[in-house]
């Protein structure tokens, strides 16, 4: 179910409860089914068995176009959603319950930006350094995946710590204005005035998930300026 309104300030607000799969959603390498987690009705996403069990890293997953692509277009504004993520039984040892939001997605899925959470790196688990400052990640596909960002910017400006953990709900908010991105988790700024690496000024919004992750999404609100 979705709701589309326009405010007096000419902001367009689109809300998806995500209790069911929105009509017109396209799935890329993921399955999506209505479910419940922590008493909240939500949409459950994870990689398809073919990708998770037979796929190749950096070809089929790891900062790749693996998402449920929603029927809405977004340029500048704000995207907010509740996320709960945890590991699957088959998760590789490097999995951290990766789940987030892709935006500015090209129709063919071959260009997009993304901000995602790594709940197993959340400070609630007191992870060792440097994992304690790697709970939230920005990347831009296909040129600026996390490995290149981490190598070219060793100051870690494209990732940050956060008070999150697996199996608990967190509210992710992404503010976009041109090539600037700001990210909040549960209302707390974690990435501020980030110099993003956009390939496109606008595009679709996707619910993104990666290897070894069972993710739940609820209460998505897109406010476009």
Z-matrix of the N, CA and C atoms (Angstrom, degrees):
N
C 1 1.457
C 2 1.520 1 109.50
N 3 1.344 2 117.48 1 137.26
C 4 1.449 3 121.40 2 178.65
C 5 1.516 4 109.77 3 -132.90
N 6 1.332 5 115.52 4 160.82
C 7 1.456 6 122.37 5 178.64
C 8 1.514 7 108.26 6 -138.52
N 9 1.327 8 116.84 7 131.58
C 10 1.464 9 122.61 8 -175.41
C 11 1.515 10 108.70 9 -122.12
N 12 1.344 11 117.92 10 119.90
C 13 1.462 12 122.02 11 179.95
C 14 1.516 13 109.31 12 -135.64
N 15 1.340 14 115.65 13 161.47
C 16 1.462 15 121.77 14 175.43
C 17 1.517 16 108.69 15 -125.20
N 18 1.340 17 117.42 16 127.94
C 19 1.456 18 122.31 17 -177.57
C 20 1.519 19 110.19 18 -83.35
N 21 1.369 20 117.64 19 164.13
C 22 1.460 21 120.44 20 177.11
C 23 1.521 22 113.05 21 -56.80
N 24 1.327 23 118.93 22 -27.92
C 25 1.463 24 122.47 23 178.03
C 26 1.515 25 112.96 24 -83.95
N 27 1.356 26 115.74 25 10.94
C 28 1.469 27 122.55 26 175.97
C 29 1.525 28 112.32 27 69.15
N 30 1.324 29 118.24 28 22.66
C 31 1.457 30 120.31 29 167.69
C 32 1.523 31 108.52 30 -83.21
N 33 1.312 32 116.16 31 137.05
C 34 1.460 33 121.21 32 177.79
C 35 1.521 34 108.50 33 -99.05
N 36 1.321 35 116.21 34 125.11
C 37 1.459 36 121.60 35 -177.83
C 38 1.526 37 109.01 36 -112.67
N 39 1.295 38 116.51 37 124.54
C 40 1.460 39 122.43 38 175.28
C 41 1.521 40 107.48 39 -120.02
N 42 1.327 41 116.82 40 124.61
C 43 1.465 42 121.25 41 -178.34
C 44 1.525 43 109.66 42 -119.21
N 45 1.316 44 115.59 43 133.48
C 46 1.456 45 122.55 44 175.38
C 47 1.532 46 107.70 45 -120.89
N 48 1.316 47 117.78 46 120.93
C 49 1.471 48 119.52 47 177.27
C 50 1.523 49 111.16 48 -68.72
N 51 1.348 50 116.08 49 -28.65
C 52 1.469 51 123.78 50 -178.68
C 53 1.523 52 112.41 51 64.10
N 54 1.329 53 116.33 52 24.17
C 55 1.460 54 119.53 53 172.18
C 56 1.534 55 110.66 54 -74.29
N 57 1.335 56 115.47 55 -22.58
C 58 1.460 57 122.16 56 173.06
C 59 1.524 58 107.41 57 -136.99
N 60 1.315 59 117.09 58 165.26
C 61 1.455 60 121.15 59 177.84
C 62 1.531 61 108.87 60 -71.44
N 63 1.345 62 118.12 61 120.58
C 64 1.472 63 119.97 62 -179.11
C 65 1.525 64 111.87 63 -59.32
N 66 1.319 65 115.98 64 138.93
C 67 1.453 66 121.08 65 178.61
C 68 1.526 67 109.60 66 -60.13
N 69 1.308 68 116.67 67 135.11
C 70 1.452 69 121.61 68 -179.72
C 71 1.517 70 114.27 69 91.62
N 72 1.333 71 118.05 70 -1.10
C 73 1.469 72 121.18 71 177.41
C 74 1.522 73 110.35 72 -70.14
N 75 1.328 74 116.63 73 138.37
C 76 1.458 75 122.12 74 176.76
C 77 1.524 76 109.19 75 -111.13
N 78 1.316 77 116.95 76 134.17
C 79 1.463 78 122.22 77 -178.25
C 80 1.523 79 110.21 78 -102.32
N 81 1.338 80 115.12 79 131.19
C 82 1.465 81 121.21 80 176.16
C 83 1.526 82 108.59 81 -122.05
N 84 1.318 83 115.98 82 105.37
C 85 1.468 84 123.27 83 175.01
C 86 1.522 85 113.47 84 65.89
N 87 1.351 86 117.84 85 15.64
C 88 1.456 87 121.10 86 179.41
C 89 1.525 88 110.17 87 -132.61
N 90 1.324 89 114.89 88 157.36
C 91 1.458 90 121.55 89 167.91
C 92 1.518 91 107.64 90 -106.00
N 93 1.328 92 117.26 91 150.73
C 94 1.458 93 121.83 92 -178.30
C 95 1.525 94 108.97 93 -142.43
N 96 1.336 95 116.42 94 121.25
C 97 1.458 96 120.78 95 -178.23
C 98 1.520 97 110.07 96 -138.70
N 99 1.342 98 118.01 97 145.57
C 100 1.467 99 120.40 98 174.17
C 101 1.532 100 109.74 99 -62.57
N 102 1.314 101 116.35 100 141.24
C 103 1.466 102 121.06 101 -177.90
C 104 1.519 103 108.33 102 -158.89
N 105 1.326 104 115.91 103 -175.74
C 106 1.460 105 121.61 104 177.11
C 107 1.517 106 108.62 105 -134.29
N 108 1.325 107 116.13 106 139.67
C 109 1.465 108 121.25 107 178.15
C 110 1.518 109 108.39 108 -144.63
N 111 1.312 110 116.80 109 127.88
C 112 1.458 111 120.81 110 179.33
C 113 1.514 112 112.84 111 58.59
N 114 1.321 113 117.06 112 32.25
C 115 1.451 114 121.12 113 179.80
C 116 1.518 115 114.43 114 79.70
N 117 1.340 116 118.15 115 8.07
C 118 1.463 117 122.80 116 -178.11
C 119 1.525 118 109.44 117 -113.88
N 120 1.329 119 116.39 118 130.30
C 121 1.457 120 120.54 119 174.03
C 122 1.522 121 108.58 120 -76.00
N 123 1.324 122 116.48 121 131.46
C 124 1.457 123 120.51 122 -169.26
C 125 1.514 124 110.34 123 -152.40
N 126 1.321 125 115.11 124 -179.75
C 127 1.456 126 122.70 125 174.07
C 128 1.519 127 107.76 126 -106.58
N 129 1.322 128 116.37 127 125.19
C 130 1.463 129 122.32 128 -177.66
C 131 1.529 130 109.16 129 -97.60
N 132 1.335 131 115.86 130 125.66
C 133 1.469 132 121.60 131 -179.85
C 134 1.519 133 110.52 132 -122.85
N 135 1.321 134 115.74 133 143.46
C 136 1.453 135 122.18 134 165.52
C 137 1.518 136 108.41 135 -158.80
N 138 1.319 137 116.11 136 164.16
C 139 1.457 138 119.37 137 178.80
C 140 1.522 139 110.32 138 -61.35
N 141 1.331 140 116.31 139 148.57
C 142 1.452 141 119.64 140 174.56
C 143 1.526 142 109.55 141 -62.49
N 144 1.325 143 116.53 142 157.03
C 145 1.467 144 120.01 143 179.09
C 146 1.521 145 111.23 144 -58.97
N 147 1.333 146 116.74 145 -38.00
C 148 1.465 147 119.54 146 -178.78
C 149 1.522 148 111.05 147 -60.88
N 150 1.325 149 117.04 148 -41.18
C 151 1.464 150 120.51 149 179.88
C 152 1.523 151 110.64 150 -75.27
N 153 1.340 152 117.11 151 -47.11
C 154 1.462 153 120.74 152 -174.66
C 155 1.525 154 112.85 153 -66.62
N 156 1.326 155 117.35 154 -35.88
C 157 1.461 156 120.64 155 -174.26
C 158 1.526 157 113.39 156 -98.09
N 159 1.334 158 117.02 157 -27.41
C 160 1.459 159 119.72 158 -174.78
C 161 1.524 160 113.06 159 -121.41
N 162 1.332 161 118.02 160 -5.40
C 163 1.452 162 121.21 161 -177.24
C 164 1.517 163 113.30 162 -73.87
N 165 1.331 164 114.68 163 167.87
C 166 1.462 165 122.66 164 -177.50
C 167 1.524 166 108.97 165 -114.91
N 168 1.351 167 118.58 166 130.88
C 169 1.470 168 120.14 167 177.40
C 170 1.527 169 111.14 168 -57.16
N 171 1.340 170 115.59 169 142.91
C 172 1.466 171 123.78 170 -179.81
C 173 1.520 172 113.26 171 67.95
N 174 1.319 173 116.82 172 3.15
C 175 1.462 174 121.78 173 172.36
C 176 1.524 175 109.81 174 -118.92
N 177 1.337 176 115.68 175 -48.33
C 178 1.463 177 121.38 176 -178.31
C 179 1.525 178 113.21 177 -107.91
N 180 1.314 179 117.37 178 -23.55
C 181 1.466 180 121.98 179 179.07
C 182 1.521 181 109.25 180 -152.96
N 183 1.316 182 117.23 181 178.26
C 184 1.468 183 128.72 182 -169.86
C 185 1.530 184 108.91 183 79.97
N 186 1.319 185 115.70 184 90.48
C 187 1.466 186 123.61 185 -179.45
C 188 1.524 187 111.67 186 55.35
N 189 1.309 188 116.60 187 47.39
C 190 1.455 189 123.17 188 -179.56
C 191 1.532 190 109.67 189 -116.04
N 192 1.343 191 118.76 190 172.33
C 193 1.467 192 121.31 191 178.89
C 194 1.525 193 112.46 192 -75.91
N 195 1.321 194 115.06 193 76.27
C 196 1.462 195 123.01 194 -179.32
C 197 1.524 196 107.76 195 -118.00
N 198 1.332 197 116.61 196 91.16
C 199 1.458 198 119.31 197 -172.65
C 200 1.527 199 112.38 198 -158.35
N 201 1.334 200 113.68 199 166.91
C 202 1.457 201 122.33 200 168.27
C 203 1.522 202 106.36 201 -96.10
N 204 1.329 203 116.84 202 114.20
C 205 1.453 204 122.44 203 -173.38
C 206 1.525 205 109.31 204 -92.07
N 207 1.326 206 116.11 205 113.85
C 208 1.453 207 121.80 206 -173.06
C 209 1.528 208 112.28 207 -81.34
N 210 1.342 209 117.64 208 156.50
C 211 1.456 210 121.64 209 -177.30
C 212 1.528 211 112.45 210 -84.42
N 213 1.325 212 116.78 211 58.34
C 214 1.456 213 120.56 212 178.12
C 215 1.520 214 109.29 213 -150.99
N 216 1.330 215 116.77 214 148.01
C 217 1.463 216 122.67 215 -178.14
C 218 1.519 217 109.39 216 -109.76
N 219 1.330 218 116.34 217 141.79
C 220 1.464 219 122.47 218 -174.05
C 221 1.526 220 108.88 219 -140.52
N 222 1.342 221 115.60 220 137.97
C 223 1.456 222 121.05 221 176.00
C 224 1.512 223 110.06 222 -120.31
N 225 1.337 224 117.15 223 -87.18
C 226 1.462 225 122.83 224 173.42
C 227 1.514 226 109.77 225 -103.64
N 228 1.333 227 115.86 226 148.74
C 229 1.452 228 120.47 227 179.16
C 230 1.511 229 111.35 228 141.06
N 231 1.324 230 115.68 229 -145.23
C 232 1.456 231 121.67 230 -173.39
C 233 1.523 232 110.97 231 -134.52
N 234 1.321 233 115.40 232 138.90
C 235 1.462 234 122.24 233 172.09
C 236 1.523 235 107.29 234 -121.68
N 237 1.333 236 116.80 235 128.44
C 238 1.464 237 121.83 236 178.21
C 239 1.522 238 109.40 237 -130.37
N 240 1.333 239 116.47 238 140.57
C 241 1.463 240 120.15 239 178.13
C 242 1.525 241 109.78 240 -157.45
N 243 1.320 242 115.88 241 150.39
C 244 1.462 243 121.98 242 173.44
C 245 1.523 244 108.44 243 -90.11
N 246 1.337 245 116.82 244 134.41
C 247 1.465 246 122.29 245 -177.88
C 248 1.523 247 110.03 246 -131.70
N 249 1.313 248 115.67 247 133.59
C 250 1.465 249 122.63 248 168.38
C 251 1.521 250 106.58 249 -126.67
N 252 1.326 251 117.64 250 126.39
C 253 1.463 252 120.92 251 -177.10
C 254 1.518 253 110.57 252 -136.87
N 255 1.317 254 114.89 253 147.40
C 256 1.467 255 121.12 254 177.45
C 257 1.520 256 108.55 255 -152.11
N 258 1.319 257 116.40 256 168.78
C 259 1.457 258 121.36 257 -177.91
C 260 1.521 259 111.53 258 -76.52
N 261 1.335 260 115.64 259 149.87
C 262 1.454 261 121.48 260 170.20
C 263 1.530 262 108.46 261 -87.07
N 264 1.326 263 118.11 262 161.76
C 265 1.472 264 119.80 263 179.00
C 266 1.528 265 113.36 264 -60.12
N 267 1.348 266 117.24 265 -26.34
C 268 1.464 267 120.62 266 -177.96
C 269 1.525 268 112.64 267 -96.09
N 270 1.310 269 118.53 268 12.92
C 271 1.465 270 121.35 269 -174.56
C 272 1.529 271 111.31 270 -62.50
N 273 1.350 272 117.38 271 136.54
C 274 1.465 273 119.80 272 174.20
C 275 1.523 274 110.55 273 -69.29
N 276 1.321 275 117.11 274 165.20
C 277 1.459 276 120.05 275 -173.48
C 278 1.523 277 113.08 276 -67.62
N 279 1.331 278 118.33 277 -17.98
C 280 1.457 279 120.47 278 179.29
C 281 1.531 280 112.95 279 -91.59
N 282 1.314 281 117.75 280 -1.76
C 283 1.465 282 120.60 281 -179.08
C 284 1.528 283 110.52 282 -69.64
N 285 1.334 284 115.85 283 144.94
C 286 1.461 285 121.61 284 -178.50
C 287 1.523 286 111.62 285 -131.81
N 288 1.369 287 117.04 286 21.98
C 289 1.468 288 122.35 287 -178.30
C 290 1.525 289 111.19 288 64.24
N 291 1.322 290 115.07 289 54.69
C 292 1.466 291 122.36 290 -174.97
C 293 1.531 292 111.40 291 -71.26
N 294 1.337 293 117.39 292 125.77
C 295 1.461 294 121.12 293 177.24
C 296 1.521 295 109.12 294 -158.46
N 297 1.344 296 116.65 295 140.49
C 298 1.458 297 118.84 296 -179.00
C 299 1.506 298 113.03 297 -171.63
N 300 1.333 299 115.37 298 -153.96
C 301 1.467 300 122.90 299 -175.05
C 302 1.523 301 109.48 300 -125.76
N 303 1.324 302 115.84 301 127.69
C 304 1.463 303 122.17 302 170.38
C 305 1.522 304 108.20 303 -95.82
N 306 1.324 305 117.01 304 146.22
C 307 1.460 306 120.68 305 179.04
C 308 1.520 307 109.68 306 -146.10
N 309 1.337 308 115.46 307 165.60
C 310 1.473 309 121.30 308 -173.72
C 311 1.528 310 109.91 309 56.04
N 312 1.319 311 116.36 310 39.08
C 313 1.463 312 120.58 311 -176.47
C 314 1.525 313 110.20 312 -80.77
N 315 1.328 314 116.87 313 126.80
C 316 1.465 315 121.67 314 173.55
C 317 1.528 316 109.39 315 -65.33
N 318 1.334 317 116.43 316 153.74
C 319 1.463 318 120.10 317 -177.74
C 320 1.522 319 112.09 318 -58.51
N 321 1.342 320 117.15 319 -32.00
C 322 1.462 321 119.07 320 178.74
C 323 1.524 322 112.86 321 -87.52
N 324 1.343 323 117.17 322 0.52
C 325 1.460 324 121.71 323 177.19
C 326 1.510 325 114.83 324 77.12
N 327 1.327 326 118.66 325 5.23
C 328 1.460 327 120.55 326 -172.41
C 329 1.521 328 114.33 327 -93.12
N 330 1.318 329 117.96 328 1.94
C 331 1.464 330 122.96 329 171.77
C 332 1.519 331 107.62 330 -143.54
N 333 1.324 332 116.54 331 133.42
C 334 1.459 333 120.44 332 175.24
C 335 1.515 334 109.67 333 -172.59
N 336 1.333 335 115.02 334 166.63
C 337 1.457 336 122.42 335 169.84
C 338 1.518 337 107.88 336 -113.83
N 339 1.328 338 116.44 337 162.67
C 340 1.459 339 119.10 338 -177.02
C 341 1.526 340 110.17 339 -155.80
N 342 1.325 341 115.12 340 144.61
C 343 1.462 342 122.07 341 167.86
C 344 1.518 343 106.66 342 -124.88
N 345 1.329 344 116.44 343 127.77
C 346 1.458 345 117.95 344 -179.07
C 347 1.526 346 111.25 345 -136.23
N 348 1.337 347 113.77 346 162.29
C 349 1.462 348 122.59 347 179.40
C 350 1.519 349 110.31 348 -101.42
N 351 1.325 350 114.45 349 148.37
C 352 1.469 351 121.79 350 169.65
C 353 1.539 352 106.51 351 -120.39
N 354 1.327 353 118.86 352 83.82
C 355 1.466 354 120.55 353 -173.85
C 356 1.529 355 114.90 354 -57.98
N 357 1.337 356 118.15 355 -29.88
C 358 1.463 357 118.78 356 178.93
C 359 1.519 358 112.72 357 -73.18
N 360 1.330 359 117.15 358 -7.92
C 361 1.465 360 121.04 359 171.58
C 362 1.521 361 111.40 360 -100.02
N 363 1.326 362 117.23 361 5.21
C 364 1.459 363 120.38 362 -178.71
C 365 1.520 364 112.63 363 -66.81
N 366 1.323 365 115.75 364 148.56
C 367 1.462 366 120.61 365 -176.39
C 368 1.521 367 112.90 366 -65.92
N 369 1.334 368 118.58 367 -16.56
C 370 1.461 369 119.42 368 177.06
C 371 1.527 370 111.73 369 -64.64
N 372 1.333 371 116.97 370 -20.38
C 373 1.470 372 121.58 371 178.19
C 374 1.516 373 112.86 372 -98.12
N 375 1.327 374 117.32 373 -1.96
C 376 1.463 375 122.31 374 -179.74
C 377 1.527 376 111.27 375 51.46
N 378 1.340 377 117.58 376 57.10
C 379 1.466 378 119.79 377 -178.12
C 380 1.530 379 111.13 378 -72.89
N 381 1.325 380 116.89 379 157.69
C 382 1.469 381 119.58 380 178.27
C 383 1.518 382 111.40 381 -71.70
N 384 1.337 383 116.59 382 155.90
C 385 1.463 384 121.44 383 174.20
C 386 1.537 385 108.83 384 -65.99
N 387 1.334 386 119.66 385 144.68
C 388 1.463 387 126.38 386 1.50
C 389 1.516 388 114.29 387 -90.90
N 390 1.345 389 118.28 388 9.52
C 391 1.454 390 119.70 389 -177.31
C 392 1.521 391 111.85 390 -62.07
N 393 1.325 392 118.26 391 -25.76
C 394 1.457 393 120.92 392 -177.51
C 395 1.526 394 113.24 393 -66.12
N 396 1.333 395 118.16 394 -16.00
C 397 1.467 396 121.41 395 177.20
C 398 1.533 397 110.39 396 -114.67
N 399 1.325 398 116.01 397 25.48
C 400 1.469 399 120.61 398 -178.26
C 401 1.525 400 111.74 399 -131.51
N 402 1.323 401 117.13 400 41.28
C 403 1.461 402 121.50 401 -179.01
C 404 1.521 403 112.82 402 -90.49
N 405 1.326 404 117.43 403 -19.19
C 406 1.467 405 123.05 404 -179.42
C 407 1.523 406 108.15 405 -131.19
N 408 1.327 407 117.33 406 134.17
C 409 1.461 408 121.48 407 -175.19
C 410 1.519 409 111.30 408 -133.99
N 411 1.335 410 116.72 409 136.76
C 412 1.465 411 123.29 410 167.76
C 413 1.525 412 107.71 411 -105.86
N 414 1.350 413 116.82 412 143.25
C 415 1.457 414 119.89 413 168.15
C 416 1.528 415 109.62 414 -151.32
N 417 1.330 416 115.61 415 164.58
C 418 1.451 417 122.54 416 179.36
C 419 1.525 418 108.34 417 -129.94
N 420 1.311 419 116.44 418 120.98
C 421 1.464 420 122.42 419 -175.83
C 422 1.530 421 109.89 420 -97.08
N 423 1.334 422 118.64 421 136.57
C 424 1.466 423 127.24 422 11.96
C 425 1.530 424 115.08 423 -101.26
N 426 1.333 425 119.11 424 -7.22
C 427 1.459 426 120.07 425 -168.77
C 428 1.524 427 115.44 426 -85.26
N 429 1.336 428 116.33 427 -27.87
C 430 1.468 429 118.99 428 -171.36
C 431 1.526 430 111.23 429 -124.75
N 432 1.338 431 115.27 430 67.46
C 433 1.457 432 120.07 431 173.61
C 434 1.534 433 109.09 432 -77.09
N 435 1.334 434 115.96 433 171.68
C 436 1.470 435 118.75 434 -170.37
C 437 1.530 436 112.59 435 -59.86
N 438 1.348 437 117.63 436 -34.14
C 439 1.465 438 118.79 437 -177.65
C 440 1.537 439 110.90 438 -62.55
N 441 1.331 440 117.21 439 -44.35
C 442 1.461 441 119.88 440 -178.66
C 443 1.525 442 110.64 441 -70.41
N 444 1.321 443 117.54 442 -41.50
C 445 1.468 444 120.05 443 178.17
C 446 1.527 445 110.75 444 -59.50
N 447 1.319 446 116.10 445 -43.21
C 448 1.462 447 120.40 446 -179.26
C 449 1.533 448 111.05 447 -67.37
N 450 1.326 449 117.21 448 -35.55
C 451 1.453 450 119.96 449 179.57
C 452 1.518 451 113.39 450 -75.17
N 453 1.342 452 116.37 451 -41.91
C 454 1.469 453 120.35 452 -177.46
C 455 1.520 454 112.73 453 -80.01
N 456 1.320 455 117.08 454 -22.37
C 457 1.476 456 121.39 455 -179.28
C 458 1.526 457 108.84 456 -128.64
N 459 1.321 458 117.64 457 76.91
C 460 1.469 459 120.93 458 -176.60
C 461 1.522 460 113.84 459 -66.23
N 462 1.346 461 117.61 460 -8.34
C 463 1.463 462 119.26 461 175.32
C 464 1.525 463 111.59 462 -74.73
N 465 1.339 464 117.15 463 -5.60
C 466 1.458 465 119.94 464 175.60
C 467 1.507 466 115.02 465 73.50
N 468 1.322 467 118.12 466 27.25
C 469 1.472 468 120.35 467 -173.22
C 470 1.525 469 113.30 468 -69.04
N 471 1.328 470 118.47 469 -16.65
C 472 1.457 471 120.53 470 -178.15
C 473 1.530 472 113.48 471 -99.16
N 474 1.322 473 116.75 472 9.93
C 475 1.465 474 121.47 473 174.38
C 476 1.512 475 109.56 474 -146.20
N 477 1.336 476 115.80 475 163.08
C 478 1.468 477 119.53 476 -173.89
C 479 1.520 478 110.11 477 -157.95
N 480 1.323 479 115.40 478 161.07
C 481 1.450 480 121.22 479 173.76
C 482 1.520 481 111.03 480 -80.35
N 483 1.334 482 116.03 481 163.51
C 484 1.465 483 121.06 482 178.28
C 485 1.519 484 109.28 483 -162.13
N 486 1.329 485 115.49 484 154.30
C 487 1.467 486 121.54 485 -179.84
C 488 1.529 487 109.39 486 -86.24
N 489 1.333 488 116.07 487 69.55
C 490 1.458 489 121.40 488 -179.50
C 491 1.520 490 108.89 489 -126.39
N 492 1.330 491 116.07 490 174.08
C 493 1.444 492 121.10 491 178.55
C 494 1.512 493 110.41 492 -165.26
N 495 1.333 494 118.33 493 164.52
C 496 1.460 495 121.13 494 -178.88
C 497 1.520 496 111.36 495 -71.20
N 498 1.335 497 115.32 496 147.18
C 499 1.454 498 120.34 497 175.86
C 500 1.515 499 114.75 498 74.78
N 501 1.322 500 118.37 499 14.48
C 502 1.457 501 121.54 500 177.45
C 503 1.527 502 108.90 501 -132.32
N 504 1.319 503 116.31 502 148.13
C 505 1.457 504 121.26 503 -177.63
C 506 1.524 505 111.02 504 -75.52
N 507 1.339 506 115.35 505 139.90
C 508 1.463 507 122.79 506 173.58
C 509 1.520 508 107.96 507 -135.05
N 510 1.336 509 115.78 508 146.47
C 511 1.461 510 121.44 509 178.05
C 512 1.523 511 108.52 510 -100.80
N 513 1.338 512 116.12 511 114.63
C 514 1.462 513 122.09 512 178.24
C 515 1.518 514 109.02 513 -98.38
N 516 1.330 515 116.28 514 128.65
C 517 1.464 516 122.01 515 176.97
C 518 1.524 517 108.93 516 -125.51
N 519 1.332 518 116.25 517 129.07
C 520 1.455 519 123.07 518 179.81
C 521 1.522 520 108.14 519 -121.85
N 522 1.341 521 116.84 520 120.41
C 523 1.465 522 122.38 521 175.89
C 524 1.518 523 108.63 522 -105.32
N 525 1.333 524 116.79 523 128.06
C 526 1.459 525 122.15 524 -176.31
C 527 1.526 526 109.47 525 -123.88
N 528 1.315 527 115.88 526 129.38
C 529 1.468 528 121.98 527 174.33
C 530 1.520 529 107.41 528 -142.16
N 531 1.335 530 115.76 529 98.26
C 532 1.454 531 119.70 530 -176.72
C 533 1.523 532 110.96 531 63.12
N 534 1.326 533 116.25 532 -122.48
C 535 1.463 534 120.86 533 179.81
C 536 1.526 535 112.56 534 -96.22
N 537 1.343 536 117.05 535 16.38
C 538 1.457 537 120.43 536 177.48
C 539 1.528 538 109.76 537 -110.49
N 540 1.322 539 115.82 538 135.94
C 541 1.459 540 122.35 539 178.48
C 542 1.524 541 109.31 540 -129.63
N 543 1.324 542 116.58 541 134.24
C 544 1.461 543 122.84 542 172.70
C 545 1.513 544 107.96 543 -122.21
N 546 1.326 545 116.77 544 140.08
C 547 1.457 546 121.50 545 -176.35
C 548 1.525 547 109.84 546 -128.08
N 549 1.338 548 115.39 547 133.45
C 550 1.459 549 121.83 548 173.19
C 551 1.527 550 108.90 549 -122.70
N 552 1.320 551 115.60 550 146.63
C 553 1.455 552 122.07 551 173.12
C 554 1.516 553 107.76 552 -125.28
N 555 1.319 554 116.20 553 120.09
C 556 1.467 555 122.07 554 -176.11
C 557 1.528 556 111.09 555 53.78
N 558 1.336 557 115.50 556 38.48
C 559 1.454 558 121.68 557 176.89
C 560 1.512 559 115.73 558 83.07
N 561 1.321 560 117.84 559 -3.63
C 562 1.466 561 122.20 560 -177.11
C 563 1.534 562 109.39 561 -100.21
N 564 1.350 563 119.19 562 126.04
C 565 1.469 564 120.59 563 177.08
C 566 1.534 565 110.87 564 -63.51
N 567 1.331 566 116.37 565 130.83
C 568 1.465 567 120.32 566 178.52
C 569 1.531 568 111.57 567 -121.59
N 570 1.315 569 117.92 568 -35.53
C 571 1.457 570 122.89 569 173.18
C 572 1.523 571 106.86 570 -126.39
N 573 1.328 572 117.12 571 118.78
C 574 1.462 573 121.30 572 -171.63
C 575 1.515 574 111.04 573 -120.77
N 576 1.331 575 115.90 574 130.07
C 577 1.462 576 122.31 575 177.43
C 578 1.529 577 110.43 576 51.75
N 579 1.312 578 115.14 577 46.68
C 580 1.462 579 121.09 578 -177.53
C 581 1.525 580 110.17 579 -74.36
N 582 1.308 581 117.30 580 130.68
C 583 1.465 582 122.02 581 176.17
C 584 1.526 583 107.59 582 -79.27
N 585 1.322 584 115.30 583 94.54
C 586 1.457 585 120.94 584 -175.88
C 587 1.523 586 110.62 585 -72.47
N 588 1.326 587 114.99 586 174.57
C 589 1.459 588 121.22 587 -178.86
C 590 1.523 589 108.92 588 -128.04
N 591 1.351 590 115.51 589 67.75
C 592 1.464 591 118.99 590 -175.09
C 593 1.523 592 112.31 591 -71.72
N 594 1.327 593 115.75 592 144.96
C 595 1.456 594 122.15 593 171.13
C 596 1.525 595 110.37 594 -99.99
N 597 1.355 596 116.57 595 -18.66
C 598 1.452 597 121.52 596 -174.64
C 599 1.527 598 109.00 597 -146.79
N 600 1.350 599 117.86 598 150.93
C 601 1.460 600 120.02 599 179.60
C 602 1.513 601 113.47 600 -79.83
N 603 1.321 602 118.44 601 -16.95
C 604 1.459 603 121.33 602 -179.27
C 605 1.513 604 109.27 603 -159.98
N 606 1.311 605 115.69 604 170.95
C 607 1.453 606 121.48 605 179.59
C 608 1.509 607 110.29 606 166.01
N 609 1.287 608 116.48 607 -170.91
C 610 1.455 609 121.10 608 -176.84
C 611 1.530 610 111.57 609 -79.58
N 612 1.313 611 115.37 610 168.10
C 613 1.464 612 122.96 611 178.16
C 614 1.523 613 108.18 612 -111.17
N 615 1.329 614 116.18 613 136.75
C 616 1.452 615 120.03 614 179.98
C 617 1.510 616 112.51 615 -129.35
N 618 1.318 617 116.72 616 147.71
C 619 1.467 618 123.01 617 170.49
C 620 1.516 619 106.25 618 -88.86
N 621 1.336 620 116.27 619 117.66
C 622 1.465 621 121.83 620 -166.65
C 623 1.525 622 110.56 621 -109.58
N 624 1.328 623 115.97 622 140.80
C 625 1.460 624 121.51 623 178.18
C 626 1.526 625 108.36 624 -145.03
N 627 1.335 626 116.35 625 152.69
C 628 1.462 627 119.95 626 -177.59
C 629 1.524 628 110.28 627 -128.59
N 630 1.312 629 115.97 628 -170.43
C 631 1.452 630 123.21 629 -169.84
C 632 1.536 631 112.36 630 -59.87
N 633 1.336 632 114.07 631 142.18
C 634 1.462 633 121.03 632 174.18
C 635 1.509 634 115.27 633 69.91
N 636 1.344 635 117.37 634 21.90
C 637 1.463 636 120.56 635 -171.70
C 638 1.524 637 112.29 636 -124.74
N 639 1.315 638 115.11 637 134.81
C 640 1.460 639 123.42 638 166.61
C 641 1.520 640 105.79 639 -109.72
N 642 1.350 641 116.84 640 113.78
C 643 1.464 642 120.75 641 -173.02
C 644 1.519 643 110.67 642 -120.97
N 645 1.325 644 115.29 643 144.36
C 646 1.455 645 122.88 644 177.03
C 647 1.527 646 108.61 645 -120.23
N 648 1.338 647 115.67 646 136.63
C 649 1.460 648 121.90 647 -178.80
C 650 1.529 649 108.85 648 -126.51
N 651 1.346 650 116.08 649 138.68
C 652 1.464 651 120.85 650 179.67
C 653 1.522 652 109.43 651 -149.42
N 654 1.330 653 115.32 652 155.56
C 655 1.472 654 122.61 653 169.14
C 656 1.523 655 112.69 654 55.48
N 657 1.323 656 115.36 655 57.91
C 658 1.467 657 121.76 656 178.79
C 659 1.534 658 109.16 657 -84.37
N 660 1.326 659 116.39 658 129.89
C 661 1.463 660 122.23 659 175.86
C 662 1.525 661 108.60 660 -130.22
N 663 1.328 662 115.95 661 125.71
C 664 1.457 663 122.86 662 178.73
C 665 1.523 664 107.77 663 -115.06
N 666 1.319 665 117.05 664 119.79
C 667 1.468 666 123.01 665 179.49
C 668 1.516 667 107.16 666 -114.80
N 669 1.329 668 116.26 667 107.41
C 670 1.465 669 121.33 668 -175.20
C 671 1.518 670 110.45 669 -101.09
N 672 1.338 671 116.09 670 132.43
C 673 1.443 672 121.25 671 175.79
C 674 1.520 673 110.49 672 -99.30
